[in-house]
Amino acid sequence: MERAVVQITLFGLLLALATTLPNKDDWDIYSFHINSTVTSRYATTVITSRVANRMNESKEIEFQVRIPKNAFISKFRMFIDGQVYDGVVKGKEKAQQQYTEAVSRGETAGLVSSVGRTLEEFKTSVTVAAHKKVTFELTYEELLGRRLGKYELQIHARPMQPVKDFKVDVYINEKAGIKFIEVKGGLSTKALANAITKTHVDKQAWVYFYPTEDQQKTCDSCGEQGMNGDLVIVYDVNRNPSLGDIKKSDRYFVHHFAPSNLASIPKNVVFVIDQSGSMHGRKMQQTRIALIHILSDLAEDDHFGLITFDSSIFHWKRELVQANMENLESAKKFSREIVERGSTDINKAVLAGARMLNAHPREGSASMLILLTDGDPTSGVTNLEVIQSNVREAIADKFPLYCLGFGFDVNFEFLEKMSLQSNGVARRIYEDSDANLQLKGFYEEVATPLLTDVTMIYNGGTNLTQTNFSQYYNGSEIVVAGQITDNDIETFTPQVVAISSNRRVRFSDTNATVESNGPASDSHIQRVWAYLTVKQLLEKELVLSGPEKENAKKEAFELSLKYSFVTPLTSMVVTKPQGENTDVLHKPKEGVAIEGSRQYQMGRQPMFNQNTQRITSGLTRQYYPMPGPPGIPARSVPVRSRVFTSRIQVDNVGVAADWDYGVVDYDSGILPTMVSPIATDVPLSHRFLLKTENLSLPLCFDVTGDVRLKLLHHPNRELSVNGELDSVENGGFRRIVIHLKNDLHVEIDAKEITVRQGHTLTLHVGQDPITAGSLTVIRRDKEIDVAAGDTRMIIVIHEQNGEEFLWPVLRQRPLDNNVSGILALKPAVYEEVQQSPSTRLKIKDQEIDVTRASAVDYSIVSPPTHHCWLMSAEYALQSQLDDFIIRQL
């Protein structure tokens, strides 16, 4: 529906036009959201970009984002003029004709390409008519791998221009419990650090990233084109010391196994280092540095060997030796003197390393072979298949081979196949200033073996992913998924058998109950199984040959189609409006609605009063005058009789509200019964939650009475935010008023936003962004986003039994320390000094008796309940409550 504006004054008309003039660019990204949900280490991320063509003619609009290489795209949609255009996953052969035709026309058909170390770039475009909008929505999925004791969720933000409505929301739900959570990456530092808020409650965590439009231009990795960088969520989970974490639905299960309370196993490791001429310069310098660091990290009960090669083989020692001080210093001296020269005989070098390990077996130890090379074999045996066959025969599944490919001149697929054939992995080392750290980082992943010959056994399980693993390393994780035989959970019995040092160990827990989830989680666990199965089938397809290879390829292809995964075997055909070309999306391999506003002239009351009725969405509401803030005339507000109770809580960066409430709504049918406000003699009780950092429980306190609260006062910005609570039980914030400087006032309730600027009053009821001076207000389905300078606040809209209420939370705290108000309260710090007969806390120099209670965290859209230490408001605030109570909004 086109915007309907009632023109009252010329000034008001010009103001309205000023907020909607087209940008200097052809098109405007007015909203960019990234929403990621992680459940049991499986992440589903949705990127939504809304773009408007501000020009008087049709324009081609691009959508370009970067996603993790490990992820599978599973959905892509475009919304144009009320029509939905879905991407369809097809087999490469069926899509090949469209692909070839697009290439012959000189169009961009390969829409996904590798970018950097960990990302792929997705790009498409569509023609949008003048003054029309398009919404792009991309969904991708990935199973987070555990490395060095942590999981990392990488989110890349590159919207291509500063965006008023930009946000990243991350929700993590781990039934095992979240051990810790951190936020890293280039977008978490310096100017952007205060745009991040984090909440962690036992099994759940929330991370919000809400940079203002100005911040998107001024950070280290920002510019006139906006942000370009990563936000990395790092976390780990609590662990069952025995069997691990098992989740199942009616038909599927997934098992995460990562024991840590085990003794490390001594290593036998041989390093095979390419010193051919192509390693000249920085490559060899960084290799020397990394090798010396790695040698320093060897444990004294480890044994090691060192081989360098070009067209010839050079042994530091002819046999494995103990990693004592004397041997390590000698090996470091040898490493410093490595000189690059000659050609590359990979076959001879790897076979020499395998012979060294085979000649010196040690009971109760774990062996591994690590190859570093930057090129293809150029001397000796150069046939790649022959080399792979020779290496596989020499190793004979007795130990893993890890291949590190330095740079992009190396044939990575050759190294990958060779390592997979011997139960290892291949990793690319990028030619950057930190290449030595990449080498060292890989070694740290395999530096501490805890188990060998690991066998995962599932009685009552079928269609299992990989169940045999040569070694398990500290800080990593083994994940197995499968189907429940005949959907009979009673017969499902998991166990793990492995070798720890020189003894056989069995992991099982006959008393443990396997966590059973309802039907809603069946699809989730099934997708984890499908994702893991496809990944492993693609690895098998690389290694196998003949009919086995074709069978693995066929199964991976069918699963990719069934679950709409874009994999190396499938393509996504991106449909577009009629008359436009179709794009075909391939995954590369490694190395390769407007709503209205009404305006009123200031100095007159809005054109409704006690005797006025207004039709809204089929309902008739009665209005009665309410006093407004200074300078704003009385407003009419709808009367509905409700019974409320309200609770309020303070976020770690501000305030949020908790409401446990029942609602008695006297509306009947379309026309409600009009009643006067009901007074009550029962004092109101509002509970606040004051969060803490790194402490077990937050603090909470009750406020009694009908209060108006100072939420935020930022004197340097001339910004004030105040809130009015409902005057009945079980209420929330009825309205929130924002004052910016002397001439801008914004009043927000659950239904509408009123903006007074100068002599113009505008009532907004839709979702169009509102810009007034330096203030931006964006209404979404469940929240209202308010940004002013270095401050950004979200007002969450909650609903229960048909009643809506507001709850404010500070998403970006002002950098200035001279701010006050409920939202500006800092996390509480206390010490627990007594537990019996009652709990006593020490805050600063005061000791306080407290009671264990609970409160709901309404700063979250789907609010969790926290346990908390209940105390008086004065003790919790370390100030008089009157300091936060105001007489007028």
N, C-alpha and C positions, 0 to 999 in steps of 0.2 A: 504494500500500500504506500502511495506517495505521501511524503510528509505534508501535513496540513498545518499551516501557520496563519494565525490571525494577526494582521498588521495593525498596531495601535499608534506607534510613533515612528518617524523616520529613523531616529536613533536606534530604536529596537530592531528595525528591519536591517540596517547596516550591520549591527552586531551579529544578527543571525547569519547574514551573508559572509561575514568575516570568518566565521567558524567553519564554513563549508567551501571556501574557495579552493580550487585544485592546487595541488603541489606543483613545484617547478618540474618534477618528473612526470612522465607520461602516465604512470600508474602508482598507486599508493597501497602498500601493505599496512592495513589499518589494524590487523590483529594477527598475532603469531603465538600459538600455544603449543607447548610440548608436555604431554601427560604420560608418565611412565608408571606402571604398576608392576611390582615384583612380588611374586608369590612363590615361596619355596625355590628361590634362586632363578625362577623363570620369569623373564621380563617381557612385557608387552608395552610397546611405546607407540603413541599416536601423535603425529605432528599435524597440526591444523593451521593453515595459512589462509587468511581472508584478504582478498585484493580487490580494489576498486579502480576502474578505468575513469579517471577524472577528465579525460579529454572529450572533445566534441566529435570524435571519430573512433572507429574500431581500432584496437591495439592488440598486439600479441603479448600476452602476459606469461612470464616464466615462473615455474616452481622448481627450486633447486635446493636440495638439502643433502646432508652427509650423515650416513648411518654406519654402525660398526660392521666390519667385514664378516664377523662371525654370525651376523643376524640374517634371517630370511625375511624378505618382504612378503607379507601375507594379504595385504589389501591396499588398494588405491582407488580413491573416488574423487570426482569433481562435481560440484553443485553449481549449475548455471541456470538462471531464470526458472527456478523451480524444478529443473530436471536433474536427475542423478546419472552420471556417466561412470560406470564401474570398469575397472581393469579386470581382465579375465586371464587366468593362468592356463597356458596351453603348452603342449609339447613343442620343443624347438623345431621339429620337422614341420609341424603344422603352421608354425608362425614364420618359418623361414622365407616363404614367398613374400609375405608382407614386409619382412625385414629387408630382403634383397631389393624389392621395389623402392623402398624408402631410401636405401643407399644409392640406388641408380639415379634418384632424383636429387641427390646431394643433400638429403635431409639427415638430421641427427637421429639415428635409429638405435644405436647402442646407448641407452639412456643411463646405464649404471656403469661407472668406471672406478678403478682403484685410485684412492687419493691418500698419499702418505702411508704411515705404518699400519693404522688400525681402522681406516675409514674407506667407505665407498660413497660415491656421489650419485644421487638420483636427480634426474633433470627431465622436465617435460614442459610443454607450453601449450597455450590455447588462445584463440582469438576471442576477445570480449568486446561487445558492442559499446558504443559511447555511453558513459554514465551508468554502466552496469557493473555487477560484481561477480566474482567467482570465489568459491571455497575449494581449496585442495586439502585432501585428507589422506595421509600415508600411515600405514600401520606396519610395524616390523616386530619380530619376535626373536629372542635369543636366550639360551641357557647360560647363565653366568658361570664361568670356570673359576675355581679357587687356586690362587697362586700366592705363595709366600704367606699363607695364613689369612687371606682376605679375598673378598669378591669385589669387583669393580664394575660399576654401571657407568658407561661413558655416554654422555649426551653432548652432541656438538650443536652449538648455536651459531647460525650464520644466516640471518633472515634477509640479508642483502641491503637493508636500510634500517635506520632507527625506527622503532615501532612503538606507538603509544600504548597499545594493549599487548605487551609482551610478558609472558610468564612461563615458568617451568614448574610443574607440580610432580613430585615423586612420592609414591606411597609404597612402603615395603612391609610385607606381612610374612613373618617367619614363625611358624608354630613352635619351633625349637627354642625361640627366644633370641633376640638380637644382643650380641655380646658388646659391640661398640659400633658406632657409625661416625664417619668423618666426611667432610666435603673438601675436595682438592680440585686441581686443574687451573688453567689460566684464568678462568672467569671467577675464581674464588678469592682472588688476591686484591690487595690495595683498595681502589675506589669501589670495587664491586662487592667486597666482603660483607658490607652491611646490607646488601640486597638479599642476603641469604638468611633464612630462618630454618631452624631444625628442631624437631620434637621427637623424642625417643621414649616410648612407654613399653617396656618389657618386650612383647612380641611384635610391636608395630613401630614404625618410624615414618615421619613425614619430613620432606625437604622442599622448601619453596624458594624460588629464585625470581625476584620481581624487580629488576633494574628499571630505573626511570629512563625516559627518552634521552635526557641529558647524559646520564651515565653511559648509555650505549654508544656515545660518541667520544668519551674522554678516557676510557680505561686503556691499559697497555695494548690490548689486542683489538681496540676499537678505532673507529674513524668516521668519516662522513657517511660511509656505507654501513655503519652499525657494527655490531659485534661479530667476531670471528674467533671462536675458541671453544674450549671444552669445559664442561662441568663433570667432575668425576665423583660419584658417590661410592665411598669405600666402607665396607662393613664385614663383620663375621658373625657367626651364630654360636649359641651354646651347643654343646655336644654330649650325646650319650657316650660314655667312655667305652661301652661294649659294642653293641651292634650298629649304632648310628641312628639315623633319622629315616623312618619309613612312613610313607603316606600311600594310601590306597583309596580307590573308589570301588564301585561295584565291579568294575571290569579291568582296571589298570592299577599299577603301583609304580612308585619311584623310590629308590633307595639311595640315600647319600651316606657314604661311609668314609669317615676321616678321623680315625683314632689318633690321639696325640700323646697319651700316657704310656708310650713305649720307648724302650731303649733304642738308640740309633745303632745301625749295623755298620761295621767298618767297610770301607769302599776299596775296590781295586779299579783305578781309572787310568786310561791311557789317552793322552791328548795327541791328536794327529793334526799338525799345523802346516798349511800350504805356505811355502816360501818362494813360489814361482815369481817371475818378473812382474806379473800383473798386480802383485801385492805391494809394489813399490810405493814409497811415500807414506801418507797418513795411515793407510790401511795397516801396514806392518808396524808402524809406531804405536797405533792403538792396540794392536794385537799383543805386542810386547807388554804394554802397560797392564792390559787385562790379565794376561797369563801370569804375570808376577803377583798380582792381587789374588788370583785364584789359588796359586801355590801357597800363599800365606794363609789361606783359609783351610787348607787340608788339616785334618786331625792327625794326631800322632799315630793312631792305630790304622790309618789309611795307608795303602800302598799305591804307587803311581809310576807311570812311564811317560816319556816325552819323545815324540818322533816329529821331525820336520821333513818336508819333501818338496822337490821340484821334479826333474826327470830322474833324480836319484833319491835314496832314502838315507836319512841321517838320524842315528839313535843317540840320545843323550846317554842312556844305559841300555844294555841289551836285555835286561830283565826288570821286572817290577822291583822297586825298592821301598823301604819304609819311609814315611814322611817325617823323618826326624830333622833336627835343625841343620845338621851337616849336609844331608842330601838336598834339602830345600834350598839352601844357599847356593849349592852347586848348580841346581836346576835353574835358579834365577839368573845366575851368571851365563849359563848356556842360552837362556831366553833373550837376554840383552844383546847377545852376539849373533842372533839370527840375521842372515843377509838374504835379501830377495834376489832371485836369479833363475834363469832357465825356464823350462816348460813344466807341464803338470801331469804327473802319473798318479792319479787317484787310486787306481786299482791296486798297484803295488803297495801304496802307503796304508790303505785300509786293511789289506790282508796282513801286513806286518804288525799292525796294532792288534788284530784279532789273534794272531799267533802268540803274541806276548801274553795276552790274557789267558788263552787256552793252555799255555805252558806253565802257568803259575796259579792254579786254582787254590782257593783258601776256603775251608769249611767255615760256615757262619759269616760269610762276607757277601757283598753285592758288587758285581762287576759292571762296568759300562765303558763304552768307547765313544769318544767325542771327536768329530771331524770338523775342521774349519777350512773352507776353501772359498775362492772368489770367482772360479771359472770352470769351464768344461775340461775334461781330460784331453790333453794334446800330445801325450807321449805314452809309450807302452800300449796297453790295451785301451782302445778308445771307443769301442762299441759299448754303448750304454747298457744294453740288455745283458751283455756278457759280464760286464762289471757287476751289475746287480745280482746276477746269478752266482758269480764267484763269492761275493760278500755274503750272500745269504747262506751259501753252503759252508763257508768258513765259520760263521757265527753260530749257525745251527740252533737258533732260539735259546742259546745259553746266557746271553746278556743283550741289553738294548744298544742300538747304535743311534747316536744323536748327531744330526748333520746341521751345521750352521753355515748358511749361504751368505757370503759377504757381498752386498751390493746387488746390482741388477744384471751384471754380465753372466752370472751363474745360471745354469739350467736348474731352476728350483724344482720343477716336477721330477727330474731325475733324482735329486737328493731326497725329495719327499717320499718317492716310491722306495728308494733304497732303505731309508730309515723305517718306514712302516713295515717293510718285509722283515725287519729284525726288531719289532716291538718298540721302536723308538719314535721320535718325532723330528721334523725339520723346522727350523726357525730362520727367518731372514734377518740378517744384521744390516741395518741401514747405514749408509755412508754419511754419517753426521758427526758432529763434534763429540757426541756421547756414545760413539760406537763401543768404546771400551766398557762403558757402564752397561750397555746392552749385553755384551759378552759375559760380564760378571753376573748380571742379573739372571741370565739363563742358568749359569752354573749354580747359583744359589737355589734355584728351583729343584735341582737334583742332588744337592750337596748332602742331604741327610736322609738316606733310605731307612725306613722303619720296618718294612715287610718285603719279602720276596715271594714269588710263586703264589700270588693271591687268587683264590677261586671263590667266586660268589655263587652260592647254592640256593635255589628257590624251589622247594617242594610245593607243588600246586601252582607253579608259574610256567608260562609258555610264551613263545615269541619274544624271547629275551634279547636285550642289547648285549654288548660284549660283557662276558662274565669272567674272563681270565686275564690277569695283569701280571707282567713279569716283576714289577716293583711298585711299591707305594712309598712316596716321599713325604716327609714332614711338611706341613703347610699346603698340601694338595688335597684332592678329594677324588674318590671313585664314585661314579654315578651309574646305576643300573636301573633300567625301566623294563617293564614287561606287562603281559596280560595275566589275569587271574584265570586259571583253568576252570572252565565251566562256571565262572562267576561264583565260585565257592570259597569264600574267605576262610572258612573253618579249616580247610586243608592246606592253607597257605602258611608255610614255615620257612623263614629265611635263616641262613647262617653263612659265615665266612670262615674259610680255612686258609691258612698262610704259614710261611716260615718267618720266625722272628729270631735273628741271630742263628743259632744252630738247633732250634727246637720248633716243633710244629705246634701251632696255636689255633684254637677254634673260638670264634666269636658267635655267641648266641645268648639269648636271654629268654628263658622259658617263661619267666614271670611277666615279661613286658607285653603290653597290648599294642598291636600295630594300629596306628592312628587311622581311623576310618572316617572318611568324609562323605557328605551327602551327595545327591545327584548333581548339585550345582558344580561340584569340583571335578566330576568325571571328565568333562570336556577339557579342563585344564590339564589334568594328569595325562590324559590321552594325547594332548598336543605335545607335552614334554616327551612322551614315549616316541611320538612320530618324529619330532625334531631330532632326537638323539639317534633314532634308527636311520633316518635319512643321512645324517652326518657320517655315521659309521659305514653305511653302505657305499657312500661316495668314496671313502677311503679304501674299502675293499675293492671297488671297481677299478681303482688305480693300480692295485697290487696284483689282482687276479688276471687270468687269461682264459681264453676259450669260453666254453659254455658257462663256467662259473662266473666269469666276468659279465657276460650278457645277462645272467640271472640277477646278479646284484644290481646292475644298471636298470633292469626292468622293474625290480621291486622299488628301488629308490625313485624312479620316475613315477610309478603309480601312486606312491605315498605323497610325492610332491604335488601331484594333481589333486588328490583327495583332500589334502589339507591346505591347498592354495599357497604352497611355498614356492617362491622364485629361487631356483637352485641352478647349478650349471647344466641341468638337464631340461629345464623348463624356461618359458618366457612369459612375461605378462604383456598382453595386448591392451594398450591403453586406448579405449574408445573415446571419440570426441564428437562434438555436434556435427550434423550432416554437412558435408561439403569440405570438411577439414581432413587432413591426412591422419592416419592411425599410426601411433608410435608403438614400437615393440621394445620391451624392456628385457635385457639379458643380465644375468649375474656373472661377473668376471671371475676367473680363477686367480689365485695368488700370483702376483707378478703380471700379471696382465691388466531476517525480514526487517524492512524499514518502517518504523512506527512514528506516530505523530507527536508534536509538541504544540503547546498553546502559549501565547504571550499575552501579558497584561501590562498596562501602563502603571508604573508606580504612582502612589498617591491615591489610588483607588483600590478597594478591596476586590479580590477575585469575584467573579460573577456567580457566586453561590453563597448561600447563607442558611440560616436555620430552616427557612421555608422552601429551600430549593432541593430538588431531587435530580440525580444524574444517573443515566443508564451506563453501566460499565459491564461488559461481558455478560449481558443478560440479567444482571442483578441490579436492583434499585437500592441505593444506600442513602441514609439520612445524614446530613451534615449539621454540626453545631459549632459556633465560634469558639476557638481556643486562642489564648494569648500567644503572640509570636515573639521572637527575640527582638532586642532593641532595634528599632528602625524598620521592622517588618510588621505589616498589619496582622491583625488576628486572622487565623485560618479556620476553616471549617474542616472538621475531621469526622469520619464515620463512627457511629456508635454501635458497638456490638458488646453484648454482655458476655464476659468470660470469667472463669475462675483460674487464677494462675498461681504458680510459685516460682520465684526466680532465684537463680544462682549465678554468681559471676566469678570468673577466674582470671588470673593474670598470667599471660604467656611469658616465656623467657625474654621476650622483647616487648611485651605489652599486655593488654588485657583481652580476655575473651570471655564469653558468657556461657554459663551452664544452666540449662533449664530442664528440670524434671517436672513435667506439668501435665495436668489434665485440663481439657477445655470443654466447657459447657457452652455450646453455640445455640443461641435462641433464634437463628435464622430458620425459617421454614419455607421450603419451596423457593420460588424465585423472588418473592417479595418478603423481606425480613420483617419481623415484628420490631417496632421502634420502642426502645426502653431507655430510661435514664441510666447514667453510670451508677453502679451499685457500690455503696460504701461498705466498709467492713471495719469492725472493731479489732480484728486480729492484726497485730503488728506484722509488717512485711519482713521476711527474712531472705536476704540475698547472700549467697555463698560465693566468695572469691577464691581463686586458686592461684597461688604465687609459685611459679615454677622455680626449679633449682638447676644447677649444673653439677653433674657427677655425684649427686646425692640420691639416696634410695627413694625418698618420698618428697613431694612438694609440700608447701605449707598451704593452709586454707583458713579462712575466717569468715564470719557472718556479719552482715550489715543489716540493721533493723530500721525500717521506716521507708517512707516514700522519698527517694533521694534523686537529685540530679548531680551528675558526676563530671568533674573536669577530667576528660580523657587525655588530652594532650595540649600543652602550651609551649610553643616554639617562638620565643620573643624575637630572635634574630630574623625570622621569616615572617613575623607578624601573623602567625598561624595559631588558631585555637580550635580545638575539637571538643565538643561537650555532648553528653548523652542523657536522655531522660528515660528512666525505667517506667514500665507499666505500674499503675497504682493499685494493682490487685495481685493476689497470690499467683505463683507460678508464671510470672511474666518475664519478658525480656526487655530489650530496649525498644521503646515505642518509636522514638525518633532520635536522630543524631544531627547536630548542627555544626557546620564548619564555617569559620570566619577567617578570611584572608585579607590582610590589610584592612582598610576602613570601608571599602566599597563593594566587597564581594562576600556574599553569604549564601550558603548552600544548606538546604534542609532535606534530609533523607528519611523516608519511612519505607515500609516493606512494599508499598505500591507505586510510589512516585518520588521524583526528585524535583525540588523547587530551587531555582537559581535566581538570586537577585544580584544584578550588577548595575551599579549606577541607578538609573531611573527605570530599568526594565526588569520585570519579573517573568520568568519563563517556567512553565510546568512541563516536565518531561515524563512520559510514561512508556517510552519504547527503549530499545537497546542501542540507539545511535550514540556514539561517543559524544560527550559534552566537554567542550573546551571553553574556559572562561579565564582570561588572564593567564597566569602560570599554573592554573588548576585544571586537571583532567579528571573526569568522572566517567567510568565505563560500567554499565550495568550488564551483568550476565544472568544466566538462569538462576544460579544459587548464590551469587555474590555481587557486590558493588565494589569496584576498584577505584580508589581515590589516590591521585598522585599530585604532589605539590613540591617542586624543587627536589631536595634530597630526602623527602619523606613519602612513603607509600603505605597506604592502609587498605586493608580488605574488610568490608562489612559483609559478613556471612548472613545469608537469609535462611532461617530455619523454619520448618513447618511441622506441626503436629496436630492431628485432628482438625485439619483445615485452617488452623490459625498460624499466621506468620509473625516472626519477630526478628530483630536484628542482633547481631553480635560482632563488635569490632575487634580487629587484631592488627597489630603493627607488623607489616611484612618488611619494611625497611626503616630502621631506626635512624634519626638524624645524626649526622656526624658531630654536631654541636653538643657538648655536654650540658649546656644551659637549657635543658628541656625538663618539663615536669608533667605530672598527670598520671592517671592510672596506666595508660599505655606505655609510659616511659619508665615504669618500675623495672629495675634490673633483677636478674635472678637472685633468689635468696641464698644466703650462706649461713649454715648452722652446724653445730656439733652436738651429737647425741651423748649426753653425759650420764644419763640414768635410764635403765630399762625396767627396773622393778623396785617397789610395787607399782609405780606409775612411770610413764615415760617423761623425761625431762630433757629439753633442748637448751643449748646455749647459743644465743644470738648476740654478737658483739660481747658485751660484758654482763648480759642479763641471762639468768636461768629461768625457764618457763615450763610449767607443767602443761602437757599437751594430751590430746585424745586422738586415737586413730579414727578417721572418718573417710568419706569419699565425696567426690565431685565429678561432674561431667565436663569434658573439655569441648566447649562449643566454638573454639577457634578452628576446629576441624569440621569439614562438611559432614562427614559421617563420624560423629563424636564418640570418642572412647571415654571410659570412666576411670579416674585415677583414685587410688588410695592417697590420703593426705594426712598431715598432722594439723589438727584443728586447734586454733588459739584465738585470742582476741585480736581485733583489727589493729590496735595500737602496737602490740608486740610484733605482728607480722610486717606492718608497714614501717615500723621504727619511726612513727610520726603520728600525729593526731589525725583521726579520720576526718575532722572538720577541714583539714587542709585540702581534701579532695572533693568536698561537697560545695556546690554553688547554688545561688538563689535563682539565677536566670540562665537560660541556654544562650 
